[in-house]
Structures are given as C-alpha cells and as structure tokens.
Amino acid sequence: ICYCIVNVNFLEKGSLMSEIMDLVNEKDEVVCQGTRMDATLKGLFCRIATVAVMNEEDKVFIQWRSHKKEVGPRLFDMSCTAQPAAGESYEDALVRELKSTLGIDVNADDLTLIDRYIDTEILAQTHCFHLNHEGPFKGWEKGADFADWFSPYEVAFVADRLNFACTPMLQRLPQIFSELED
C-alpha cells in the first residue's frame, strides 16, 4: 500500500497531476510518457530531482513547503525540488528550477549526485544532488512559507523529532551526510 499526501484541490487539468512526464521502471529506464496517475496505474515511477544547497558554514538551505503545494504541503523539504519534464535530465530540471525557485544561475556541472532511491510514498525515482552556494535567494516565497539555513545537527533533529513533517528526502539527509563523512 502506498500513501501520498496530495492536496485534492489540484486534481484538475493543468495541475502537476496532469502534466506529461517520462515514466521509468525500477532501473530508472524510461518506459513511456504519462501523468503521475498513469505511473500509479502502470506500476511505474515518475522522476524527482532534489538538491541540498550548502553554504561555507556547512549549513543546508531548508524550506517549509507552502500549504498551496499539490504534493507534500506543509512539510520541511530540501533546498529545491524539480519534476523533470519529458526528455529532460534530472540535472537540467534542477538548473531550471533553481533559477525559478531560488533565483540563482548554476550549471549542471555544479551539481554533485549524492543519493538515488525509489520514494515509495510518491512513487518516484529520486535523485539527490549537492550544490555549494551562499545565496542570497529570491523567489522561494512563491512555494514555501518559510526557509532558512540549518546546521547538519538541526537537520538531524528535525528529521528525527519531526519526521511526520518532513519529506522522505529530508528524512534521508542526515544519513547521507553521515555516509559522505566516512
């Protein structure tokens, strides 16, 4: 059984739920194109790219998703998350979304892949990247109610004590940090 927090007000034409995207299998191979609903019905996955933007103090820019978000409203989330369009790479989706969401220009080469996994809650092949950037950021207010820099300790605290209010990727971040240190 898969549970996904979805704002039901968005189950209409033109919403994220009706966008056409690449649908992939468990090996991250494109099988066909369709909507998130098609992925669910066909036992496939949509693709999600997310990034942990870190500054020189090793703090991560974290967002509290807006109550208006279609998927995962009112959850702590990574610095930026993108839904790659059909034919778009994970990296190119993040470059596009970082410009739109945080107002920063980066190149795909600036992103370092730090984790890949299947998110069973939202049926997505998820790729997590790392990016060094000091900000300032502008535009995040459109998709988040709050955003700030968090230390790795603070991220671990939120992910552990407030896991019910975190996206699955943010819940994984302390483990990823620990593995990167080893």
N, C-alpha and C positions, 0 to 999 in steps of 0.2 A: 504494500500500500504506500502511495506517495502523497504527501500533503504539501501544498504550496499556498503560501499566503498571497492572495490576489485581491486587489481592490475591484469588486464586481461591477462598479460603475464604469469600468473601462472595457467591458466585454462587448465592444461595438466596432463597427467598421472604422478603420483608421487608427485603431489602437495598436499597441505593441502586440496584442494577441492576434491581430490580423495581418501583421507585417510578414512578407515573404522573406525567408532566410534559408541558408543551407542547413539541412538536417543531416546529422552524422551518426555513425554507429559507435560502439564502444571503443573502437580503434581510432576514432576521430577521422574517419574516412567519409567524405561527402557521399551520401546515398541518393538524395533528391533535394528538392526545394519545397518548402511549405511553411505553414504557420506553427506557432507553439502548440496549438491544439492538434495539428497533424502529427507533430513529434510524439505527443502523448498517445494518440490513437495508433500510431505505427510502431511504438516501442523504440523510437529513435531519440536523439538528443539535439537541442539547439546548441549554439555556441556562445560562450560568455568570455570576455576578456576583462581582467581587472588588474589594477596596479596599486602598489603601496608606494606612495611618494614619500621619500625621506629627506630630511634636511641634514646639515652638517652636525647637528647635535644628536643624530640617530633617532629623531622623533618622526612619527608617521602622521600624515595628514588624514584624519578620520572624519567622516560625515555621518550625521544623523539624518537618514532619508526622510523626505517630506511625506506627510500624510496623503499627499496627492499622487504618489508613485503608484504605478499599476501593480508592480510586483514588489513585495517586501516593504510596504510603507511603515514608517516609524521604526526602522531598525538602524543600528550602527553598521556602517559599511566602510569599505575600502576607500581610498582617495578618489578613485574614479572607476566606473564600470561601463563597459560598452557591449552592445549586441552587434557583432559583425553582420553586415548586410550580405546578401547572396553574392558569392565570389570575392568577398573582402577578407583579408587575412586578420588574425587576431591583433597583430601589431598595428596595422593600418587603421583598424577600428578604434584602438586606443589613441593613436595620434589624432584622429578626427575628434574623438570625444574629449580628450584633454584640452584641445583648443576650445571646444564648445562649452564644456563644464567648468574648467578652471582658468580658461583664458591664457593658456601657455602654448607656445610653439615648441614641439620636440620632433625628433626624427625617430623612425622605427629602430634605428641602431642605438638609440639612447636607452631602450628598454631591455632589461635582462629577465629572461624567463626563470622564475624561482619555484614554480609548482604547477602541476597539471593534475586534474582529478575530475571524476564524474560527480556532479552535485545531484544526488538523488531526490532532493527536495524540490528542485525546479527543473529536473531532467535536462541538465546542461553539461556539456564538455566545458570545463572551466580551466582557463589558462591564467595564472597569476604572474605578474611581472613586477620588477623593482625599477624605480626611477629616482635618481638624485635630483632634487630641485629645491630651491629656497623660497619659491614664491616671489612676489605676492600672487595670490589667486583672486580672480574675479569671475563672477558668474555662477558660482556654486549655489548661491541663494535660490536659484530657479528650481533646483532639485533637492535641496536639503534645508532643514530648519535650523541646523547648527553644524559647524565644522571647526576643528581646531587641531593643533599638533598634540600627539600623545606619545609618551615615552614607551619603550617596549614593556616596562613594568605595568604602566597604566593600561596598555592594550591587553596584556595578560589578565589583569584584574577584571576589566570589562568583559572579556571573552569567557572568563571563568564564573564570575559572580552574576553577570547579566547576560548569560548566553542565550536566554529566551528573547533578548532584544538585539541580537547580532545576526548578521548574515552568516551563512555557513563559511564563507571565505574568511571573514574576520575571525570567526572561531578558530580557524586553522592557523592564523597568522603567528601566534606565539610558538607553535610547534615548528613552523617554517623558520622563524628566527633562530630557534634553538638548533635546528639542523644546519643552518648556514654558519653558525659559530663553530661547529665541530670540524 
